[in-house]
Amino acid sequence: MTITYLFRSSGTGHSIETLFGVIQQEVGKSLPVNHVRLPHISQGIRSVWKNLRFVIRQRFNSIVHITGDVHYTVLVLSSSRTILTIHDCITLEKHRNAPLQYAFFWCFWFYLPVRRAAAVTVVSEKSRQELIHYLGRIAEKAIVVSNAYQPAFTYHPGSFNKEKPTLLQIGTASHKNLLRLTAALDGIACKLIIIGPLSESVTDELIARQIAYENHTNLSQAEILQMYVRCDIVLFVSTYEGFGMPILEANAVGRAVVTSDRSPMREVAANAALLVDPTDVTAIQKGIQRVIDDDDYRQALIEEGLRNAANYTVDVVAARYLPIYQKIGCKPT
């Protein structure tokens, strides 16, 4: 039986689709695979309804793996041949103070899809526990299958600029914690590269604290990789994540990481990052300064990172999906 990967509409995002694109290629070595992309961004009832009609018209005769935040499509697919991957519960987090929106997303994005799907996977134990918290016992069926980093992220040795290191920040959403990070960089001689659109408040803080920075948006994967290669340290002091891909990307490229001492970041990082309290500006500052000052410690983080990255390669992660596919009806070719 074929595995069909169901992707979100173009314009929704690309990180999940890029991830499952390479997983599709790897799984394709053992099973027949293809993918289908939804035609509409899931914004409003009308676009959701159009996507549901599109899925119905496909008349899938395969196992369908829903890879991104279009969980509701489970509702019009065969319950015995559908796999749902949930990356996080941030949608429920965002709407917990808006009862009507919360109830809608809880029901149609989480509860009914999880209940109906033949198999549910999550990308971290933290996401699994969060799902159980919101949904109760029906979420206990969820299986942890971690994300894989892109094979293009390979080791690039570099000389560390101790006088004025280049620091890389991936992501600019509110939970990425840029205001605290900016405060922590006050007084540290550095150049900050930020990937993602900046809010006015963050821009004002960077200017007020006289932090040298670059801001980039809409980068290709190759361009993002070059940002990792250019930098000396990767910063990822997020307050909320479902996984934490920048940690692994930095590990694979050979860059030291400062990240949050919270799940799932500390589990993803293992011993391959310096962990800090993301709510404590002083702790963030001290952590960054230690990685800059302590050559031996920084090198140890880099070496441990290369070992850690080996646990999250595409072939390793694809091998974890194969038994799930096989269990619900697939046999290798």
C-alpha positions as CSV (number, residue, x, y, z in Angstrom):
1,M,0.0,0.0,0.0
2,T,1.1,3.5,-0.8
3,I,1.9,6.2,1.8
4,T,0.5,9.6,0.8
5,Y,1.9,12.5,2.7
6,L,-0.7,15.3,3.1
7,F,1.0,18.8,3.1
8,R,-0.4,22.2,4.0
9,S,-1.1,24.8,1.3
10,S,1.8,26.7,-0.2
11,G,2.1,29.9,1.8
12,T,1.3,28.4,5.1
13,G,4.9,27.5,5.8
14,H,7.6,25.3,4.6
15,S,9.5,23.8,7.5
16,I,7.2,20.8,8.1
17,E,6.9,20.2,4.3
18,T,10.7,20.3,3.9
19,L,11.1,17.9,6.8
20,F,8.6,15.4,5.5
21,G,9.9,15.8,2.0
22,V,13.1,14.2,2.9
23,I,11.4,11.6,5.1
24,Q,9.2,10.8,2.1
25,Q,12.4,10.2,0.0
26,E,13.8,7.9,2.7
27,V,10.6,5.9,3.3
28,G,10.4,5.6,-0.5
29,K,13.3,3.3,-0.4
30,S,11.1,0.7,1.3
31,L,7.5,1.7,0.4
32,P,5.7,3.4,-2.5
33,V,5.1,7.0,-1.6
34,N,3.7,10.3,-2.9
35,H,2.4,13.5,-1.6
36,V,-0.6,15.8,-2.0
37,R,-0.7,19.5,-1.1
38,L,-3.9,21.2,0.1
39,P,-5.1,24.1,-2.1
40,H,-6.0,26.6,0.6
41,I,-4.4,28.1,3.7
42,S,-6.5,27.2,6.7
43,Q,-7.8,30.7,7.5
44,G,-11.5,30.7,8.3
45,I,-14.3,28.2,7.9
46,R,-14.6,28.7,4.2
47,S,-11.0,27.7,3.4
48,V,-11.2,24.8,5.8
49,W,-14.4,23.6,4.0
50,K,-12.7,23.9,0.6
51,N,-9.8,21.9,1.8
52,L,-12.2,19.2,3.2
53,R,-14.0,19.0,-0.2
54,F,-10.6,18.7,-1.9
55,V,-9.6,15.8,0.3
56,I,-12.9,14.0,-0.2
57,R,-12.5,14.3,-4.0
58,Q,-9.1,12.6,-3.9
59,R,-10.7,9.3,-2.9
60,F,-7.4,8.1,-1.4
61,N,-6.7,4.4,-1.7
62,S,-3.6,4.6,0.5
63,I,-2.4,5.3,4.0
64,V,-2.6,9.1,4.4
65,H,0.0,10.7,6.7
66,I,-1.2,14.2,7.8
67,T,2.1,16.0,8.4
68,G,1.3,19.5,9.5
69,D,-1.3,21.7,11.2
70,V,-4.3,20.6,9.2
71,H,-5.4,18.0,11.7
72,Y,-9.1,18.5,10.8
73,T,-8.6,16.6,7.5
74,V,-8.7,13.4,9.4
75,L,-12.5,13.9,9.7
76,V,-13.1,13.0,6.0
77,L,-10.5,10.3,5.6
78,S,-10.6,6.6,6.4
79,S,-10.1,6.2,10.2
80,S,-8.3,2.9,9.7
81,R,-5.7,4.3,7.2
82,T,-4.9,7.7,8.6
83,I,-1.8,8.8,10.6
84,L,-1.7,12.2,12.2
85,T,1.5,14.0,13.3
86,I,1.0,16.7,15.9
87,H,4.0,19.1,16.4
88,D,2.7,21.1,19.4
89,C,-0.4,22.5,21.1
90,I,0.4,26.2,20.6
91,T,-3.0,26.8,18.9
92,L,-4.7,25.8,22.2
93,E,-2.2,27.9,24.2
94,K,-3.0,31.0,22.1
95,H,-6.7,30.7,22.5
96,R,-7.1,29.5,26.1
97,N,-8.5,33.0,27.1
98,A,-11.0,33.0,24.2
99,P,-13.6,30.3,25.0
100,L,-15.3,30.1,21.6
101,Q,-12.1,29.9,19.6
102,Y,-10.6,27.5,22.1
103,A,-13.6,25.2,21.9
104,F,-13.5,25.2,18.1
105,F,-9.8,24.3,17.9
106,W,-10.0,21.8,20.7
107,C,-12.8,19.9,19.0
108,F,-11.9,20.1,15.3
109,W,-8.1,20.4,15.4
110,F,-7.3,18.1,18.3
111,Y,-10.0,16.0,20.1
112,L,-11.9,14.6,17.1
113,P,-8.8,14.1,14.9
114,V,-6.9,12.3,17.6
115,R,-9.9,10.1,18.4
116,R,-10.4,9.2,14.8
117,A,-6.9,8.7,13.5
118,A,-5.6,5.1,13.3
119,A,-2.2,6.3,14.6
120,V,-1.0,9.6,16.2
121,T,2.6,10.7,16.4
122,V,4.1,13.6,18.3
123,V,7.6,15.1,17.9
124,S,8.6,15.1,21.6
125,E,7.5,13.7,24.9
126,K,6.7,17.2,26.0
127,S,4.2,17.5,23.1
128,R,2.7,14.1,24.1
129,Q,2.3,15.1,27.7
130,E,0.8,18.4,26.6
131,L,-1.7,16.6,24.4
132,I,-2.7,14.3,27.2
133,H,-3.2,17.4,29.4
134,Y,-5.6,19.0,27.0
135,L,-7.4,15.9,25.7
136,G,-7.2,13.3,28.4
137,R,-6.8,9.6,28.0
138,I,-7.5,9.4,24.2
139,A,-4.1,11.2,23.7
140,E,-2.3,8.3,25.4
141,K,-2.3,6.5,22.0
142,A,0.2,9.1,20.7
143,I,3.7,7.8,19.9
144,V,6.8,10.0,20.0
145,V,8.7,10.1,16.7
146,S,11.2,12.9,16.8
147,N,12.0,15.3,14.0
148,A,15.0,14.9,11.7
149,Y,17.3,17.7,10.6
150,Q,17.9,18.3,6.9
151,P,20.8,16.3,5.4
152,A,22.2,19.6,3.9
153,F,23.2,20.6,7.4
154,T,26.7,19.1,7.6
155,Y,29.8,19.9,9.6
156,H,31.5,23.2,8.7
157,P,34.5,23.9,10.9
158,G,35.1,27.5,11.6
159,S,37.4,29.8,13.6
160,F,35.7,31.4,16.5
161,N,35.6,35.2,16.6
162,K,36.2,35.8,20.3
163,E,36.5,39.6,20.1
164,K,33.1,40.1,18.4
165,P,31.3,36.8,17.8
166,T,28.4,36.5,15.4
167,L,25.3,35.1,17.2
168,L,22.4,33.5,15.3
169,Q,18.7,33.7,16.4
170,I,16.2,31.6,14.5
171,G,12.5,32.8,14.7
172,T,10.9,36.0,15.9
173,A,7.5,35.0,17.3
174,S,6.7,36.1,20.8
175,H,7.6,32.8,22.4
176,K,11.1,33.1,20.8
177,N,11.8,35.5,23.7
178,L,13.7,38.2,21.7
179,L,13.0,41.0,24.2
180,R,14.8,39.1,27.0
181,L,17.5,38.0,24.6
182,T,18.1,41.6,23.5
183,A,18.4,42.7,27.1
184,A,20.8,39.9,27.8
185,L,23.1,41.0,25.0
186,D,23.4,44.5,26.4
187,G,27.1,45.1,27.0
188,I,28.3,42.0,25.0
189,A,30.4,42.8,22.0
190,C,28.7,40.8,19.2
191,K,26.8,40.8,16.0
192,L,23.3,39.4,16.0
193,I,21.7,37.7,13.0
194,I,18.0,37.4,13.3
195,I,15.9,35.2,11.0
196,G,12.3,36.3,10.8
197,P,10.2,39.5,10.7
198,L,11.0,41.9,13.6
199,S,8.3,43.7,15.6
200,E,8.7,47.4,16.3
201,S,9.3,46.8,20.0
202,V,12.2,44.4,19.3
203,T,13.7,46.8,16.7
204,D,13.5,49.7,19.2
205,E,15.3,47.6,21.9
206,L,18.1,46.6,19.5
207,I,18.6,50.2,18.6
208,A,18.4,51.5,22.1
209,R,20.9,49.0,23.4
210,Q,23.2,49.6,20.4
211,I,23.3,46.0,19.4
212,A,24.7,45.4,15.9
213,Y,22.3,43.2,14.0
214,E,21.2,41.9,10.7
215,N,17.6,40.9,9.9
216,H,16.6,38.4,7.2
217,T,13.3,37.0,6.1
218,N,12.0,34.6,3.5
219,L,15.4,32.8,3.2
220,S,15.8,29.5,1.3
221,Q,17.1,26.5,3.1
222,A,20.5,27.0,1.5
223,E,20.6,30.6,2.7
224,I,19.6,29.6,6.2
225,L,22.4,27.0,6.2
226,Q,24.9,29.8,5.3
227,M,23.7,31.8,8.3
228,Y,24.6,28.8,10.5
229,V,28.0,28.6,8.8
230,R,28.6,32.3,9.3
231,C,27.8,32.4,13.0
232,D,29.8,31.5,16.1
233,I,27.0,30.6,18.5
234,V,23.3,29.7,17.9
235,L,20.8,31.2,20.4
236,F,17.5,29.5,21.1
237,V,16.2,30.7,24.5
238,S,12.5,30.1,23.6
239,T,9.8,29.9,26.2
240,Y,7.7,27.4,24.3
241,E,8.5,24.8,21.6
242,G,7.1,21.5,20.4
243,F,10.6,20.4,19.4
244,G,13.6,22.7,18.8
245,M,15.0,22.1,15.4
246,P,17.6,24.9,15.5
247,I,19.4,23.0,18.2
248,L,20.0,20.0,16.0
249,E,20.9,22.2,13.0
250,A,23.5,24.0,15.0
251,N,24.8,20.6,16.4
252,A,25.1,19.2,12.8
253,V,26.9,22.3,11.5
254,G,29.3,22.4,14.5
255,R,28.2,25.5,16.3
256,A,27.8,25.9,20.1
257,V,24.3,26.4,21.3
258,V,22.7,28.3,24.2
259,T,19.1,27.2,24.7
260,S,16.3,27.0,27.3
261,D,16.4,24.7,30.3
262,R,12.8,23.6,29.5
263,S,11.3,20.7,27.7
264,P,11.6,19.8,25.0
265,M,14.8,21.8,24.4
266,R,16.8,20.2,27.2
267,E,15.9,16.7,25.9
268,V,16.7,17.5,22.3
269,A,20.0,19.2,23.3
270,A,21.0,16.4,25.8
271,N,24.6,17.4,26.7
272,A,25.1,19.4,23.5
273,A,24.0,22.9,24.6
274,L,24.4,25.3,27.5
275,L,21.0,25.5,29.2
276,V,19.6,28.7,30.8
277,D,16.4,29.9,32.4
278,P,14.7,31.7,29.5
279,T,12.9,34.0,31.9
280,D,16.1,35.2,33.6
281,V,18.0,37.9,31.6
282,T,21.1,37.6,33.8
283,A,21.2,33.8,33.4
284,I,21.0,34.2,29.6
285,Q,23.7,36.8,29.6
286,K,26.0,34.6,31.8
287,G,25.4,31.6,29.6
288,I,26.3,33.4,26.4
289,Q,29.4,35.0,28.0
290,R,30.6,31.6,29.2
291,V,30.4,30.1,25.7
292,I,32.4,33.1,24.4
293,D,35.0,33.0,27.1
294,D,35.6,29.3,27.8
295,D,37.3,27.8,24.8
296,D,37.5,24.3,26.2
297,Y,33.8,24.3,27.2
298,R,32.7,25.6,23.8
299,Q,34.7,23.0,22.0
300,A,33.2,20.3,24.2
301,L,29.7,21.5,23.3
302,I,30.5,21.4,19.6
303,E,31.9,17.8,19.8
304,E,28.9,16.6,21.9
305,G,26.7,18.3,19.4
306,L,28.1,16.3,16.5
307,R,27.4,13.1,18.4
308,N,23.9,14.3,19.3
309,A,23.0,15.1,15.7
310,A,23.7,11.5,14.7
311,N,20.6,10.5,16.7
312,Y,18.3,12.7,14.5
313,T,19.3,11.9,10.9
314,V,16.6,11.3,8.3
315,D,17.3,7.6,8.0
316,V,17.0,7.2,11.8
317,V,13.7,9.0,12.0
318,A,12.2,7.4,8.8
319,A,13.0,4.0,10.3
320,R,10.8,4.9,13.3
321,Y,7.9,5.6,11.0
322,L,8.1,2.3,9.0
323,P,6.7,0.1,11.8
324,I,3.8,2.4,12.2
325,Y,3.0,2.3,8.5
326,Q,3.4,-1.5,8.5
327,K,1.1,-1.9,11.5
328,I,-1.8,-0.3,9.8
329,G,-1.5,-2.1,6.6
330,C,1.7,-1.5,4.7
331,K,4.3,-4.1,3.6
332,P,7.7,-3.2,2.2
333,T,8.2,-3.6,-1.5
